[in-house]
Amino acid sequence: MPAKPELHTTLTPDTPVRYLKGVGPKTAERFEKLGIVTLADLLCHYPRRYIDFTKPYSIAEAPNDTECVVKAEVFAKPGGRILPGGRRMERITAGDDVSSLEITWFNNPYAAQKLELGREYYFQGIVTGGMLRRQMVNPQVRTAEQIAAAPFEAVYPQTEGVSSSLIAKCVRQLLPHAELLPDPLPEGMRKKYRLLSKADAVRAIHCPESEDAAFAARRRLIYEELLVLQLGIGRMKNRGSAATGAPMQRLDPKPFWDTLPFSPTGAQRRAVDEILTDMAGEQSMNRLLQGDVGSGKTLVAAAAIWACIRSGYQAALLAPTEILASQHAENLNRMLAPFGMRVALLTGGMKAAARRRTLAAIRADEADLVVGTHAILSEGVEFARLGLAVVDEQHRFGVRQRGMLAEKAENPHLLVMSATPIPRTLGLLIYGDLDISILDELPPGRKPVKTRCITGKKRQDLYGFLDREIDAGRQVYIVCPAIEDTPDGGLNAVKTYYEDIAKALLPERRVGLMHGKLKPKEKAAVMEDFKAGRLDALVSTTVIEVGVDVPNATVMVIENAERYGLSALHQLRGRVGRGAAESWCFLVSDNTGENVQKRLKFLCSTADGFAVAQYDLETRGPGDFFGSRQHGLPTLQIADLMNDTRTLHAAQSEAAALLAEDPLLTATEHALLAAQVEQMFEKAGAMN
């Protein structure tokens, strides 16, 4: 490995963190789990809260079982002792004018040794015990001088092997070099909104001198982040709002509806009318079709595809997995065949000869609809006249992938479908570049799935129920959160669960195993076996979440249900209840925490995905929508869409004005902003 560069001479924003003092290759790998690869990433890893040492409690007033700071004088140092098992315990007694506090450290002899009798300290930790005997274990200790120098201690999001204090230590090394970070905000904009420079804001967010300083730093960084987000979305909208390259006549969908063996819902008819009106406009359509699980989005997409092909253009439908692409191709072929429309399937797993034939058909306009995975985005896929691009399960694809698909033709119409319900206000922020159609009715005959919470102790009874369902000719899903066993235990890893629980408790049944590490062909084979009824039960990770339709599956069992957001649980629940039979979802969790139980019971009480999403948003915050990059937009580092709405509106109007004046951000003073936008949206790549 090359020698570490000297900090003061060789730092750049892109210098890897491993070159920092105290960070070797091993720790750098752990940092990567937090998304920290470079020094710029580290400087932009902001604290999630602060410990305020300037407002200590007296011992008597310190709240019980709550993290707090207590100011007290060291009265006695009785010394340490060795406990059974070899652990060492150190103890001191501290006090104030009214009460005393017994403080204990385990396996940390220096913590007590360095404290002086008769001197006052600030102890930060959790106070327990009654008024007569208050206690604290393993506190952090500060002197008055230390607090004067740094009154607030930053607490960072951390991971195994990278503690908050290690992050703080590394950040402190870098703060003198905060000017390394380019400042994307033009000086005029900073003056207009009275914003700090980037370097001053970064220094103040990590080591604020006061609450006001922390607030000013947060305000500047939140504004920048939201401005960059809005510029990215705005540029997408600008690209989409160009004159369409596929002008179409407004068609009446009646001939399409007439071929169906059932009547579409009012919501489906409304959505199709909105789409067909858009497609007959002068500008290309940019529309999001949002509908709860089972609301019939595919039928709406089929009507749009039918209208596009009727108008003399080709259509493309992009799905997140090969399994789902095959299912869509099959269903759409059934709906479009009566009109003589030709459907082609294009996936990464195709044999070379079949791929060549399909590509030739697309190029020669012999395929009216092309259904495929991200293979559609690859080079060599050339459409004769692409008029409409449909993206299914948008949260699995990045905004850039949408752009790549749109570039396959001159401004085709774009329809994005999502089964992840999002409260409308948040939807407008996430999909600021799209108009929104909502399907808020379920097709007739679909029964709500009955949802129940149970503990692992009832697993034996549950498997008896599964056995009876299988006897009745039904199939069941069992979902676990991890592929391999985790070191902390407690997580039902799918492989172990499959061997030790599912096969043991369903000994006579055909049980399949499905997870993300299987090759696409293996996944497709397992899913095909399940769809065809050759498996009674499927033990899986959440790879079955997206769109696969098995009407005969009537039970969904979700292990460690507390590990998922409610929206994710609702998506999983939607895998069953697709046929005429009564269907069930069992949420298995041994977590008795009040908040966990409240959340799971809420899911049991409603089948409305939009209500679920709103509840998730209010109780967990937007992290559930952004934290796992569900929607192809960047994870926000510091902004909170629930609470930073005033800043968001300012950023939105500034972004709109800026793009009106400089649509492609090519002006010299916008070069750094353009680079930030590129970088932010680069990170929000495709998900599979």
Buried (B, 14 or more C-beta within 10 A) or exposed (E): EEEEEEBEEEBEBEBBBBBBEEBEEEBBEBBBEBBBBBBBBBBBBBBEEBBBBEEBBEBEEBEEEEEBBBBBBBBEBEEBEEEEEEEEBBBBBBBBEEBBBBBBBEEBEEBBEEBEEEEEBBBBBBBBEEEEEBBBBEBBBBBEEBBEEBBBBBBBEBBEEBEBBBBBBBBEBBBEBBEBBBBBBBEEBBEEBEBBBBBBBBBBBBBBEEEEBBEBBBBBBBBBBBBBBBBBBBBBBBBBEEEBBBBBEEBEBEEBBEEEEEEBBEBBBBBBBBBBEBBBBEEBBBBBBBBBBBBBBBBBBBBBBBBBBBBEBBBBBBBBBBBBBBBBBEBBBEBBEEEEBBBBBBBEBBEEEEBEBBBEBBBEBBBBBBBBBBBBBEEEBEBBBBBBBBBBBBBBBBBBBBBBBBEBBBBBBBBBBBBBBBBEEBBBBBBBBBBBBBBBBBBEEBEBBBBEBBEBEBBEEBBEBBBEBBEEEBBBBBBBBBBEBEEEEEBBBBBBBBBEBBBEBBEEBBBBBBBEEBEBEEBBBBBEBBBEEEBBBBBBBBBBBBBBBBBBBBBBBBBBBBBBBBBBBBBBBBBBBBBEBBBBBBBBBBBEEEEBBEBBEBBEEBBBBBBBBBBBBEBBBBBBBBEEBBBBBBBBBBBBBEEBEEBBEBBBEBBBEBBEEBEEBEEEBBEBBBBBBBEBBEEBEBBE
